[in-house]
Amino acid sequence: MLTADLLRARRRGDEVRPLWVDAESPAEQARAQALVSLFQAHVGQSRGALDDAIADLVGEDTDYLLHRGLAKLLFDRSEFETQSSLDPVELRRRVFERARAHHPVAQHAGDPLHPTTRAQVLADVAAELKLDASDVERALYADLDREQVLQTFEPIDAKALLQRYDVALAQAMLLRASSVTITIAPGDPKRYRQLFRFIKFYGLIHTATGDRRRGYEVTLDGPMSLFQLTSKYGLKLAEFLPALLLCEGWTLRARVLWGKERRQANFELTPAAGLRSHYPDRGVYVTEEERGLVERFEALESPWKIDRRTELVDLDGQGVLVPDLVFKNRDDGREALLELVGFWRKGYLASRLELLRAHGPKNLVLAVSKKLAGTREKLGELPGEVVLFSDVIRAKQVLEAVERVAVRP
């Protein structure tokens, strides 16, 4: 992902537009391929050598930010390691203590006032450790960034790198967002469910209105609207964007804080921008809490099975409920829905509960974190059942709640 200093964008009036690259351009593909080849050629070499090679490649090119941005994405595909059989921190301690005993130490031989040289200090420490002085020299600063060695690099096609760069530009814009509104046209219900599940997976604070016939409008809090966890939440919002790109018929509008003065500006994104998601289109991710609950619930060997249908429950046009799990009784066909409440502010939780009181289904089980709810009494009267949890959702509690609220469809 791009850092703020690498964002290429231009403001016109109240609108900010990223400076996209042309992934079909032979010249841009050649530029990208040159960088990919450079990384491949430096596997096994130091990061400093790679940095110098990138600087030589960029030279006097005026598109410095583009080069550095592409390189940043390639660094994200790289793994660097400290290669030294010695602990550099401990080695430096030994060397500095030896040098202090002969302070001041001369850089070169021939100084009559300071006969002990740097080379002699390193040789003395090497003798203590029964090593060559050259080994000590190499290991002395092996843990610094420039000295770390490029261990592995995951190659990428030049065109795919350029496409990934454009997505990264849009992601960097969202890091500055105070609010995001996504309009989704009527379409495949499976895509709706996929999108809402991604929103919940990334823990985004959201509200949604609409229905399948009219489409939906989803409002997401931006990182700049929060008083804490802004960096972590902003990354989650940015990571969500490639999931949105898997959908069709959408428009994203964001209010962003732009420039040193952090003035409000608008950023709009639609499929017309041609951005390509690098996420595999394999349905939806599952949170750790949900995965753990499913495993523990199935281990109970109850008459209930877990069904992953693609249904959305319309809350009278005021919102939407996307059940994380649907429980169905094998014997009598009764069903219950479970929604796992993720990263909501307490104010959002309160408004969500108010919506469910008015329009929620009676066979709903809510799994709510105690960090948000505090106690069951604070939640007030609700449709269905509430299961509070700390870190792990207890399967037996869920089973008991499901038994109480389940109805025949």
HELIX and SHEET records of a PDB file:
HELIX    1   1 ALA A    4  LEU A    6  5                                   3    
HELIX    2   2 PRO A   26  ALA A   41  1                                  16    
HELIX    3   3 ARG A   47  VAL A   58  1                                  12    
HELIX    4   4 TYR A   64  PHE A   75  1                                  12    
HELIX    5   5 PRO A   88  ALA A  101  1                                  14    
HELIX    6   6 ARG A  118  LEU A  129  1                                  12    
HELIX    7   7 ALA A  133  ALA A  139  1                                   7    
HELIX    8   8 ASP A  145  GLU A  147  5                                   3    
HELIX    9   9 ALA A  158  LEU A  174  1                                  17    
HELIX   10  10 PRO A  189  PHE A  201  1                                  13    
HELIX   11  11 PRO A  223  SER A  225  5                                   3    
HELIX   12  12 THR A  230  LEU A  244  1                                  15    
HELIX   13  13 PRO A  271  ALA A  273  5                                   3    
HELIX   14  14 GLU A  288  GLU A  298  1                                  11    
HELIX   15  15 LYS A  346  HIS A  359  1                                  14    
HELIX   16  16 LYS A  370  ALA A  373  1                                   4    
HELIX   17  17 GLU A  377  LEU A  379  5                                   3    
HELIX   18  18 ALA A  395  VAL A  405  1                                  11    
SHEET    1   A 2 ALA A   9  ARG A  12  0                                        
SHEET    2   A 2 GLU A  15  PRO A  18 -1                                        
SHEET    1   B 2 SER A  78  GLU A  81  0                                        
SHEET    2   B 2 VAL A 149  PHE A 153 -1                                        
SHEET    1   C 5 HIS A 206  ASP A 211  0                                        
SHEET    2   C 5 GLY A 215  ASP A 221 -1                                        
SHEET    3   C 5 ALA A 177  ILE A 184 -1                                        
SHEET    4   C 5 TRP A 250  TRP A 258 -1                                        
SHEET    5   C 5 ARG A 263  LEU A 269 -1                                        
SHEET    1   D 5 TRP A 304  ASP A 307  0                                        
SHEET    2   D 5 LEU A 325  ASN A 329 -1                                        
SHEET    3   D 5 GLU A 335  LEU A 340 -1                                        
SHEET    4   D 5 LEU A 364  SER A 369  1                                        
SHEET    5   D 5 GLU A 385  PHE A 389  1                                        
SHEET    1   E 2 VAL A 313  ASP A 314  0                                        
SHEET    2   E 2 VAL A 320  LEU A 321 -1                                        
END                                                                             
